[in-house]
Amino acid sequence: MMHNLRLMIGAALIFVACADRPAAAQNAMVLDRIRQLDAAAPAPDPEALAPILLDAANRVASKGCSPKAIRVERIAPITGDRFVLGAVLNGRIRNGWTVYGREEGCPDADPVRFMVLQHASNQFVTTVVNRGRSNTSPSIMIDTSANVALAVLHKVKTVNPACTGEGTQMVRTRLDREDADLGPELFGIRYKGSWREIWTFGLCGRLVEVPVTFTGDGDGGAYNKVEASAAVLLPAK
């Protein structure tokens, strides 16, 4: 359904890749600063975003269905994401958000999660991050996707030894569990607690579900455990 996750998100973040990446420790001083940065660049109006979200969705449209419109469900700042925060502090962008939207005119029941960045020039750019629900920030997804892709390749090779790993695609994500100690989302980050997601990747004509457990590290990132041994090769269609 989608291009490789690193290519999707990396294209939108390429201009911030060399930005300073300050620690985003969960303390009052840092969080107050993030709040100030977020307040200086409020979330855009959903109606104004709709055309660029639709364009991004159509760039990765699959199964012959191109959405006719995007109905915005939720906009949330990701100012605390390490890529976004570094770029805001460097003046490269003003702010960033994740946006959940429903594709109208297409049968898929899962929402699409977009990432929207506002350039210093005030122009908005967006890309599709994933289909389905997720608690992970875009930068954590990038960090984790390579290990998930390796687990997928290993699983697919059990039935197709000739598969090389070319064309690995993230198809969808879903939340599997949120532990009792999971903290609230603060500017795109879960600073404490654990959660588990199921990531579905496509490779060589097969789909593989891989469980991934995340635990907030208190500093803006998350420890991850890719449960390769629990990966499930879905039946061929």
Secondary structure, DSSP 8 states (H G I E B T S, - for coil): ----HHHHHHHHHGGGTTS------SSHHHHHHHHHHHHHS----HHHHHHHHHHHHHHT--TT---SEEEEEEEEE-TTSHHHHHHHHTTSEEEEEEEEEEEETS---S-EEEEEEEETTS-EEEEEEEEB-----HHHHHHHHHHHHHHHHHHHHTT-TT---TT-EEEEEEEEEE-TT---EETTEE-S-EEEEEEEEEETTEEEEEEEEEEE-SSS-EEEEE-GGG-EE----
